[in-house]
Amino acid sequence: MWRFIVLLSLISCFIVNVSYSQSSPIKFGIFGGVSIPTGDFGEDKMFNLETGKGDGFATLGFGGGLELLYSVGAPGLNWHTTAGFLYNGFDDKELLNYIDDEDAEVTAGNYFIIPVITGLSYQAPLSPTLDALIIGQLGLSFIKKTTMELYYPETDYSLEVDFGMATSFTFGVGAGLLINDKFNVTFRYLGCGEPEFDVTFDEDGDTYDGEAEISVAVFLISVGVYF
């Protein structure tokens, strides 16, 4: 609950500042890029199908999103809000290697991450057409891990693991370049902590509930344009 309160407070602050900064130029932006799993999210050393706990086994992904910037008074300083949608796959081959059972079949599903973060960015002039960007943001991410299935054809044994949506406090830090005050290239680390997923297990038709914690963090390399 406190995470939603933090997000609402940040949004309220954003709205108030927009309302009282009529003369401030506002920039809207779009971006697309590559989502690189980092830390335990990208590791593939351990995963327990029955508990849902372990490394992320996440693979290289992609994503995009929208941004809104407006000046907060000081030259080059902007309130910077980002809403994105990121996709990362799951390395089912490595999971099979971990299980070490040639008779098993695994359908691993994917990760979807929706970060909504806001904070400050600073433009430091390097030349008349080039600025350096420094970005720091806080907010929430909504994370979905799609269904995983384990099946043994010889015994007809099956285990289906259905992950619910998780919400996680997220921080983003990064830097980049801004060209002609319009085109940008940014490098951002998004740390989402260890979100807790509600999980439903279906083992040969018998269902039971549990929880899973998976560390989620990505390094986002993006290109975008401001209007």
C-alpha positions in Angstrom: 0.0 0.0 0.0 2.8 2.4 0.9 4.2 2.0 -2.6 1.0 3.3 -4.2 1.0 6.2 -1.7 4.6 7.1 -2.8 3.6 6.9 -6.5 0.4 9.1 -5.9 2.5 11.6 -4.0 5.0 11.9 -6.9 2.2 12.2 -9.4 0.5 14.9 -7.3 3.8 16.8 -7.1 4.1 16.5 -10.9 0.6 17.9 -11.5 1.0 20.8 -9.1 4.3 21.8 -10.7 2.8 21.7 -14.2 -0.2 23.8 -13.0 2.0 26.5 -11.6 4.6 26.6 -14.4 2.6 27.9 -17.2 5.5 29.6 -18.8 7.8 26.6 -18.6 8.4 24.7 -21.9 7.1 21.1 -21.8 8.7 18.3 -23.8 7.0 15.0 -24.7 9.1 12.1 -25.9 9.0 8.6 -27.2 11.8 6.0 -27.0 12.7 2.4 -27.9 15.5 0.3 -26.8 17.2 -2.9 -25.6 16.5 -4.4 -22.1 19.5 -6.2 -20.7 18.8 -8.4 -17.6 21.4 -7.8 -14.8 22.3 -9.4 -11.5 20.3 -12.4 -10.4 17.6 -11.5 -12.9 20.0 -12.5 -15.7 21.6 -15.4 -13.9 20.7 -19.0 -14.7 22.3 -21.1 -11.9 19.2 -22.0 -9.7 15.4 -22.0 -10.0 13.0 -24.1 -8.0 9.9 -24.9 -10.0 7.9 -25.9 -7.0 8.6 -22.7 -5.0 9.2 -20.3 -7.9 12.3 -19.0 -6.2 15.7 -18.5 -7.7 17.5 -16.7 -10.5 15.5 -15.0 -13.2 16.9 -16.9 -16.2 15.9 -13.7 -18.1 17.3 -13.2 -21.6 17.9 -10.1 -23.7 14.7 -8.1 -24.4 13.4 -4.9 -25.8 10.9 -2.2 -25.0 9.8 1.4 -25.4 7.7 4.1 -23.7 6.7 7.7 -23.3 8.4 10.6 -21.4 7.4 14.0 -20.2 9.9 16.7 -19.2 9.4 20.2 -18.0 11.7 22.9 -16.6 11.7 23.4 -12.9 13.4 26.8 -13.0 17.1 26.2 -12.9 18.8 26.2 -16.4 19.0 22.6 -17.7 17.0 21.1 -14.8 13.8 19.2 -15.7 11.2 17.1 -13.9 11.4 13.9 -15.8 8.6 11.3 -15.9 8.9 8.0 -17.7 6.3 5.3 -18.4 7.7 2.2 -20.2 6.9 -1.3 -21.3 9.7 -3.8 -21.3 9.8 -7.5 -22.5 12.4 -10.1 -21.5 12.3 -13.7 -22.4 13.1 -16.7 -20.2 16.0 -19.1 -21.1 14.1 -22.4 -21.0 17.2 -24.3 -22.4 19.3 -23.2 -19.4 16.4 -24.2 -17.1 16.4 -27.7 -18.7 20.2 -27.9 -18.1 19.6 -27.0 -14.5 16.9 -29.6 -14.1 19.3 -32.1 -15.8 16.5 -34.4 -17.0 16.4 -35.3 -20.8 12.8 -36.5 -20.4 11.4 -33.2 -19.3 9.8 -30.6 -21.4 9.6 -27.0 -20.3 7.6 -24.0 -21.5 9.1 -21.1 -19.7 7.0 -18.0 -20.6 8.3 -14.4 -20.5 8.7 -11.3 -18.3 6.8 -8.1 -18.8 7.9 -5.0 -16.9 6.0 -1.7 -16.8 8.0 1.0 -15.0 6.3 4.2 -14.0 9.0 6.5 -12.6 9.6 10.2 -12.1 12.4 12.4 -10.8 14.9 14.9 -12.1 17.2 15.1 -15.2 19.9 17.6 -15.9 21.2 18.8 -19.2 24.9 19.9 -19.2 25.9 21.7 -22.4 28.9 20.1 -24.1 28.6 22.1 -27.4 26.0 24.3 -29.1 24.3 21.1 -30.4 25.2 18.5 -27.8 24.2 18.2 -24.1 25.0 15.5 -21.6 22.1 14.1 -19.7 22.0 12.9 -16.0 18.8 11.2 -14.8 17.6 10.1 -11.4 14.1 8.7 -10.9 11.9 6.8 -8.4 8.5 5.1 -8.8 6.9 1.7 -9.2 7.1 -1.2 -11.7 4.3 -3.6 -12.5 5.8 -7.0 -13.3 4.3 -10.0 -14.9 5.9 -13.5 -15.3 3.8 -15.6 -17.7 3.0 -19.2 -17.0 5.6 -21.9 -16.8 4.9 -25.6 -17.6 6.9 -28.7 -16.8 5.9 -32.0 -18.5 7.1 -35.5 -18.6 5.7 -37.4 -21.6 6.6 -40.9 -20.4 4.8 -40.5 -17.1 2.2 -37.9 -18.2 3.2 -35.8 -15.1 2.7 -32.1 -15.5 3.3 -29.0 -13.3 1.9 -25.6 -14.3 3.1 -22.5 -12.4 0.9 -19.4 -12.9 2.5 -16.1 -11.7 0.3 -13.2 -10.7 1.2 -9.5 -11.2 3.8 -8.1 -8.8 4.3 -4.5 -7.8 7.8 -3.3 -6.9 9.4 0.0 -5.8 11.8 1.0 -8.6 14.7 3.4 -8.9 16.3 4.4 -12.1 19.7 6.1 -12.6 21.4 6.9 -15.9 23.1 9.2 -18.3 23.1 10.0 -22.0 23.4 12.5 -24.8 20.9 15.0 -26.2 21.4 16.2 -29.7 20.0 19.5 -30.9 17.7 19.5 -27.8 15.7 16.8 -29.6 17.3 13.4 -30.2 18.6 11.4 -27.3 20.6 8.3 -26.4 20.3 7.1 -22.8 21.8 4.4 -20.6 19.7 3.6 -17.5 19.8 1.1 -14.7 16.4 0.1 -13.4 16.4 -1.7 -10.0 13.1 -3.3 -9.1 14.3 -5.1 -5.9 12.8 -8.6 -5.3 9.1 -8.4 -6.1 6.9 -11.0 -4.5 4.6 -12.9 -6.9 1.4 -14.8 -5.9 1.7 -18.2 -7.6 -0.8 -20.9 -8.3 0.6 -24.4 -8.8 -1.4 -27.0 -10.8 0.2 -30.4 -10.3 -1.6 -33.1 -12.3 -4.9 -31.3 -11.7 -4.3 -30.6 -8.0 -3.9 -26.9 -7.3 -2.3 -25.0 -4.4 -1.1 -21.5 -3.8 2.3 -20.1 -2.9 4.6 -17.2 -3.3 7.7 -16.5 -5.3 10.5 -13.8 -5.0 12.6 -13.1 -8.0 15.2 -10.3 -8.2 14.5 -8.0 -11.1 16.9 -5.4 -12.6 17.6 -4.3 -16.2 20.1 -2.1 -18.0 18.1 -0.1 -20.6 19.8 1.3 -23.6 17.4 3.5 -25.5 17.2 6.0 -28.3 14.4 8.6 -28.5 13.1 11.9 -29.6 11.5 14.9 -27.8 8.7 17.0 -29.4 
